[in-house]
Amino acid sequence: MNVQPEQLEIQALGECRIDSPIKGIRFLENGDRVLVSSSLDAVSGVISAGGRLPAFEKAGPRSKIYFDPSKLKCGIVTCGGLCPGLNDVIRAVVLSLYHNYKVKTVFGFPYGYEGLTYRFGHAPVELNPEAVSRIHEYGGTILGSSRGHQDIGEMVDTLDRMNIGILFAIGGDGTLRGAQAIAEEIRQRGLKISVVGIPKTIDNDISYVERSFGFETAVSEAVKAIDAAHTEAKGARNGIGLVKLMGRDSGFIAVFASLARSDVNFCLIPESPFSLDKLMEGLCDRLQRRGHAVVVVAEGAGQDLMQTSGACDASGNLRHGDIGVFLKERIGDYFHNLKMDATLKYIDPSYTIRGVPANPHDSAFCLLLGQNAVHAGMAGRTNVVVGFWMGTFTHVPIPLAVSQRKKVDPESWVWSSVLTSTGQPKDMR
């Protein structure tokens, strides 16, 4: 990854002079780093050029903190689409603030950034350990969520008026862009408010973050849909199971769910274009040889094959055509015209997946993300998102995290493994 050391520098509100109230743990030093690349070629190239090695600041507790916990008030917002683990992260942030740092005042702002503006009339919700004690057992978010842009000035006015010292913004690309804009407005006003992002994207598509919470749970749930599609396909003569999974611009869920089940014969993702002719020929050949087939398609795949309106949603994302319904109709027409009996079962589990609680491994990951976000905020870090890189929690500048969308590399070993598992050709155009 071509990133310069200066792009990795983390903004801070000022010098940390207050002793941390946390006792009996190992603190991080401010110089602790994790390299962006572990490639020997990349490292030796930078060294030979006399440059600094690009490295992330490690996330974790510091012995000295910026904010006085006895005077601190914090806020939490959850934005964008639902995702497994949202309640786990809220709970982790509240419990860490309350028990680790003795911060007694934490507000949840309802319905995302709407809750930070006066015009919607959403009253902040006070959060404490009792209020969040069981929320991790349920899907969704107790704070509600929303999409769309809000007035940056109004949101900062609210934070300033309520004397909020740290805002935790839980969301994906659009949410983080909003958090960046809030942090910049705060800086221009000379306010001492920290803005810390926690990456929430079920598609796992935030740059310089190896893994986002909810992704593992999403893959686990997607596998159940693939199992059902495979069972349906095998139960009929010339049976076809078609599963549409989430992945607007990045096909990670489709890729890893397909790898988890070697029953998938075609995995279609936005990063690897395909043609209807190639897909239909492949399906026909598969049915003639084996009598059944399973197709997994990410929602953003094949958009060039459909007519779309060009309109955008509330978050500014281009509205995609429904590739699942499109393929269902085209596959049905193709075999009808061939006068070949085929039975197609279409499954779209998207909202089922989004609304489930996090699995235990994801839940533990949410806990660590929330704790590290609190550590970052208490140390006065701002305009920062808590990342995960090479097994280590990191601080990633929000401008870098939103600089581009992370995608599946069609030349990577992961995609090569999908091709090996499915047997589909590399080039389906």
ZAMARGU-4260 file (C-alpha; in steps of 0.2 Angstrom, whole numbers, plus 5000, padded with zeros to 4 digits):
<rodrens>
0) 5000/5000/5000 | 5007/5017/4995 | 5005/5027/5010 | 5017/5040/5017 | 5022/5042/5035
5) 5015/5059/5037 | 4997/5052/5031 | 4998/5041/5047 | 5001/5055/5060 | 4987/5056/5073
10) 4979/5073/5078 | 4979/5076/5097 | 4970/5090/5107 | 4985/5093/5118 | 4998/5086/5130
15) 4992/5072/5141 | 4996/5077/5159 | 4983/5068/5170 | 4987/5051/5178 | 4976/5037/5171
20) 4964/5030/5184 | 4967/5013/5177 | 4978/5002/5188 | 4987/4986/5186 | 4988/4985/5167
25) 5002/4987/5154 | 5002/5004/5147 | 5007/5009/5129 | 5021/5021/5125 | 5017/5035/5113
30) 5030/5028/5101 | 5023/5011/5100 | 5019/5007/5081 | 5014/4993/5069 | 5021/4993/5052
35) 5009/4996/5037 | 5018/4983/5027 | 5027/4967/5033 | 5034/4965/5015 | 5053/4963/5016
40) 5054/4972/4999 | 5044/4986/5004 | 5053/4989/5020 | 5071/4987/5012 | 5065/4999/4998
45) 5060/5013/5011 | 5076/5010/5021 | 5087/5011/5005 | 5079/5027/5000 | 5083/5034/5017
50) 5064/5037/5022 | 5054/5033/5037 | 5044/5017/5038 | 5025/5020/5037 | 5018/5014/5053
55) 5001/5015/5063 | 5001/5021/5080 | 4996/5007/5092 | 4979/5009/5101 | 4978/5005/5119
60) 4978/5013/5136 | 4991/5027/5140 | 4998/5031/5158 | 4994/5049/5155 | 4977/5055/5148
65) 4971/5072/5142 | 4953/5073/5150 | 4949/5074/5168 | 4937/5060/5170 | 4927/5069/5184
70) 4922/5083/5173 | 4920/5073/5157 | 4904/5071/5147 | 4904/5059/5132 | 4892/5056/5117
75) 4888/5041/5106 | 4880/5040/5089 | 4876/5025/5078 | 4874/5029/5059 | 4870/5020/5043
80) 4863/5003/5040 | 4861/4990/5054 | 4875/4978/5058 | 4878/4964/5070 | 4887/4970/5085
85) 4881/4988/5086 | 4874/4985/5104 | 4890/4976/5109 | 4901/4992/5104 | 4889/5004/5113
90) 4890/4993/5128 | 4909/4992/5128 | 4911/5010/5126 | 4899/5014/5141 | 4906/5001/5152
95) 4924/5006/5149 | 4921/5024/5152 | 4911/5020/5168 | 4922/5007/5176 | 4939/5010/5169
100) 4939/5029/5169 | 4925/5033/5181 | 4916/5044/5168 | 4898/5045/5175 | 4890/5055/5161
105) 4887/5047/5144 | 4874/5052/5131 | 4867/5042/5117 | 4861/5053/5103 | 4846/5045/5094
110) 4845/5041/5076 | 4863/5045/5071 | 4868/5062/5067 | 4850/5067/5067 | 4851/5067/5086
115) 4865/5080/5086 | 4854/5093/5077 | 4839/5102/5085 | 4827/5102/5070 | 4822/5083/5073
120) 4818/5085/5092 | 4827/5069/5097 | 4831/5070/5116 | 4848/5062/5121 | 4847/5046/5131
125) 4858/5044/5146 | 4868/5028/5146 | 4875/5019/5161 | 4880/5001/5165 | 4862/4997/5170
130) 4855/5004/5154 | 4867/4993/5143 | 4868/4978/5154 | 4859/4966/5142 | 4859/4975/5125
135) 4872/4964/5118 | 4860/4950/5117 | 4850/4959/5104 | 4853/4964/5086 | 4852/4982/5080
140) 4856/4997/5090 | 4846/5004/5105 | 4850/5021/5099 | 4842/5019/5082 | 4851/5024/5066
145) 4849/5035/5051 | 4857/5040/5034 | 4860/5057/5026 | 4869/5073/5029 | 4866/5085/5043
150) 4872/5103/5046 | 4889/5102/5053 | 4888/5118/5062 | 4872/5113/5071 | 4880/5097/5077
155) 4895/5105/5084 | 4884/5118/5092 | 4875/5104/5101 | 4892/5096/5107 | 4898/5113/5113
160) 4881/5117/5122 | 4881/5100/5131 | 4899/5101/5136 | 4903/5085/5127 | 4922/5081/5128
165) 4922/5065/5117 | 4910/5060/5103 | 4911/5042/5098 | 4904/5039/5080 | 4900/5021/5075
170) 4898/5019/5057 | 4905/5016/5040 | 4912/5027/5026 | 4898/5040/5026 | 4898/5041/5045
175) 4917/5043/5046 | 4917/5057/5033 | 4904/5066/5044 | 4915/5063/5059 | 4930/5071/5049
180) 4919/5086/5045 | 4914/5088/5063 | 4932/5086/5069 | 4937/5100/5057 | 4924/5111/5062
185) 4929/5109/5080 | 4947/5113/5076 | 4942/5128/5067 | 4932/5134/5082 | 4946/5130/5094
190) 4936/5118/5104 | 4943/5104/5114 | 4932/5090/5109 | 4939/5073/5103 | 4930/5064/5089
195) 4934/5045/5088 | 4927/5034/5075 | 4923/5015/5077 | 4922/5007/5060 | 4905/4998/5056
200) 4903/4991/5039 | 4896/4974/5036 | 4905/4974/5019 | 4922/4975/5027 | 4927/4989/5015
205) 4935/5003/5025 | 4953/5006/5020 | 4968/5002/5031 | 4956/4992/5043 | 4959/4973/5040
210) 4942/4968/5049 | 4927/4977/5054 | 4914/4971/5067 | 4899/4961/5061 | 4908/4954/5046
215) 4912/4937/5053 | 4894/4936/5059 | 4887/4941/5042 | 4898/4927/5034 | 4891/4914/5046
220) 4873/4919/5043 | 4877/4920/5024 | 4883/4902/5025 | 4866/4896/5031 | 4858/4904/5016
225) 4870/4895/5004 | 4866/4879/5013 | 4848/4881/5010 | 4851/4885/4992 | 4862/4870/4989
230) 4848/4859/4997 | 4835/4866/4986 | 4846/4864/4971 | 4850/4846/4974 | 4831/4842/4978
235) 4826/4846/4960 | 4830/4841/4943 | 4841/4854/4935 | 4840/4864/4951 | 4848/4881/4953
240) 4850/4890/4970 | 4853/4909/4968 | 4859/4918/4984 | 4861/4937/4984 | 4872/4944/4998
245) 4877/4961/5004 | 4892/4970/4996 | 4888/4986/4987 | 4906/4989/4980 | 4916/4976/4989
250) 4912/4957/4988 | 4921/4951/5004 | 4905/4943/5011 | 4902/4933/4995 | 4920/4928/4994
255) 4922/4922/5012 | 4905/4914/5012 | 4909/4905/4996 | 4925/4899/5003 | 4916/4892/5019
260) 4906/4881/5008 | 4913/4872/4993 | 4895/4870/4986 | 4896/4886/4977 | 4899/4885/4959
265) 4899/4903/4954 | 4904/4918/4965 | 4900/4935/4957 | 4907/4951/4964 | 4908/4969/4959
270) 4927/4968/4957 | 4927/4954/4944 | 4915/4958/4929 | 4905/4945/4921 | 4894/4943/4905
275) 4877/4935/4905 | 4883/4924/4890 | 4897/4917/4900 | 4887/4914/4916 | 4873/4906/4906
280) 4885/4894/4897 | 4893/4890/4913 | 4877/4886/4921 | 4871/4875/4907 | 4887/4865/4907
285) 4886/4863/4926 | 4868/4857/4925 | 4872/4845/4911 | 4887/4838/4921 | 4880/4838/4939
290) 4862/4841/4938 | 4862/4856/4950 | 4871/4872/4953 | 4873/4886/4966 | 4876/4904/4962
295) 4881/4918/4975 | 4881/4936/4969 | 4886/4951/4979 | 4873/4965/4977 | 4885/4977/4968
300) 4890/4964/4955 | 4884/4966/4937 | 4878/4983/4938 | 4884/4986/4920 | 4871/4974/4914
305) 4856/4983/4920 | 4848/5000/4917 | 4849/5010/4933 | 4841/5027/4937 | 4857/5036/4942
310) 4849/5042/4958 | 4858/5042/4975 | 4852/5036/4992 | 4852/5047/5008 | 4870/5043/5010
315) 4875/5049/4993 | 4878/5031/4987 | 4872/5027/4969 | 4856/5017/4970 | 4860/5000/4963
320) 4849/4989/4952 | 4843/4973/4960 | 4855/4960/4953 | 4847/4946/4962 | 4830/4948/4954
325) 4838/4953/4937 | 4848/4936/4937 | 4833/4926/4943 | 4823/4933/4928 | 4837/4931/4915
330) 4841/4913/4921 | 4823/4908/4920 | 4821/4916/4902 | 4837/4907/4896 | 4832/4890/4901
335) 4814/4893/4895 | 4821/4898/4878 | 4832/4882/4878 | 4816/4872/4882 | 4827/4865/4896
340) 4817/4862/4912 | 4826/4871/4927 | 4820/4875/4944 | 4827/4890/4952 | 4826/4895/4970
345) 4831/4913/4974 | 4836/4918/4992 | 4840/4936/4998 | 4844/4935/5017 | 4851/4953/5018
350) 4840/4960/5031 | 4840/4944/5041 | 4859/4945/5042 | 4859/4963/5046 | 4848/4961/5061
355) 4855/4947/5071 | 4866/4948/5087 | 4884/4946/5085 | 4892/4929/5087 | 4904/4926/5102
360) 4920/4930/5092 | 4913/4946/5084 | 4906/4951/5101 | 4923/4949/5109 | 4930/4959/5095
365) 4917/4973/5098 | 4922/4974/5116 | 4940/4977/5111 | 4936/4990/5098 | 4925/4999/5111
370) 4938/4999/5124 | 4952/5005/5112 | 4941/5019/5106 | 4939/5025/5124 | 4957/5024/5127
375) 4960/5034/5111 | 4947/5048/5116 | 4954/5049/5134 | 4971/5052/5127 | 4965/5066/5117
380) 4966/5058/5100 | 4954/5065/5088 | 4949/5064/5069 | 4954/5046/5072 | 4946/5029/5069
385) 4951/5013/5079 | 4958/5000/5066 | 4964/4983/5066 | 4980/4978/5057 | 4991/4963/5057
390) 4983/4957/5073 | 4985/4974/5082 | 4972/4987/5086 | 4978/5004/5079 | 4974/5022/5077
395) 4970/5027/5058 | 4968/5045/5053 | 4950/5047/5047 | 4955/5056/5031 | 4966/5040/5027
400) 4952/5028/5031 | 4940/5036/5019 | 4952/5040/5005 | 4947/5025/4995 | 4936/5010/4997
405) 4944/4993/5001 | 4940/4980/4988 | 4944/4962/4984 | 4959/4961/4973 | 4955/4950/4958
410) 4974/4945/4958 | 4975/4940/4976 | 4977/4923/4983 | 4959/4925/4991 | 4951/4927/4974
415) 4962/4913/4967 | 4956/4902/4981 | 4938/4906/4976 | 4941/4901/4958 | 4949/4885/4964
420) 4934/4881/4975 | 4920/4885/4963 | 4929/4880/4947 | 4922/4895/4938 | 4934/4903/4925
425) 4945/4918/4930 | 4938/4928/4916 | 4919/4928/4914 | 4917/4943/4903
</rodrens>
